[in-house]
Amino acid sequence: MDDVNALAETWPRRAQARRAFANVAREHLDDVYRYLVFLTADPVLAEDLTGETFEKAFRSWKRFDPRRGSERTWLCQLARSKALDHFRSEARRRRREDRSAAESKQVAEPLAEGISPELESALRSLSAGEREVVVLRIVLELDALAAARVLGISRSACSMRLARALQKLEERMEAHVVA
């Protein structure tokens, strides 16, 4: 029996079983949606992009490599890609439209529940890139390396972008207090 146990200890281990996609989707759906709401500043668009993200993730689930990052990081990368594709197509569409057409103003829906109007106004005044790094690092609480991987930039660039965005938020919040 000792020979069998000795052989079992030296036998190569099988790769860890992949989690079911349904479990991964259930666990990270809200995070991806929140990320996209802050990135796009449009809850309806964020819902659409979340659905597209998980559709793409489902199709490419076999190619997910956990050694390159967490499931949540991978899903945020896919979500970012979908959002950027959307922004590019929208820019092309707008260029094709007649510039003189009047755009209807819609009432903006809140970015998130439970934040003050002043903070929401300050967040909306940030660029999409600044809002993106804030939501990844502050709202989703990704570490600097994971957020940098989602953004496709270095860790130090991610940290610098976050510092600048937080400084702008602080300045805008102080302006609301003074006013």
Protein Blocks (a to p, Z undefined) as FASTA:
>chain_A
ZZmmmmmmmpccdddddddfklmmmmmmmmmmmmmmmmnopaklmmmmmmmmmmmmmmmm
mmpcfklocfklmmmmmmmmmmmmmmmmmmmmmmmpcfklccdddddddfbghiafklmm
mmmmpcfklmmmmmmmmmnopafklmmmmnopafklmmmmmmmmmmmmmmmmmmmmmZZ
